[in-house]
Amino acid sequence: MHTQDVRVTIRVNRRLKENAETLFDYLGLNMSNAVNIFLRKAVDQKGIPFTINTGNFVSGELNSDETTRLFNDAVSQAIEKKQKKGLPVARYDTILKKAYLENIDGTREYV
């Protein structure tokens, strides 16, 4: 941590956290990086940096099962598409805390 960094603690749904970590892993990020990106973008735009709508609400609540299914399908399809093209897939090693590219043969190139 840098001397000006502070710790922020938030509560989120366990499944949401796991899905977010899967996405951020795919993007080569960790949770802290992603939250910092969101906060920087919000400050730059002086508001929420994306459109918020009620399109996925059921009885006033998000249908989390459907959202989770769609998210997992999208991530799987994106990975499969890259692998079919022989392209590496961006991942994040939570033990080493480093981003890497996973090649089609399973080898890793840490960045």
GIURJO-V709177 format. One record per helix or strand of 3 or more residues. SS is the DSSP state (hx for helix, st for strand). FROM is the first residue (numbers start at 0). LEN is the number of residues. If there is no record, write none. Layout:
((SS;FROM;LEN) (SS;FROM;LEN))
This chain:
((hx;13;14) (hx;30;15) (hx;63;21) (st;88;5) (st;97;5) (st;107;3))
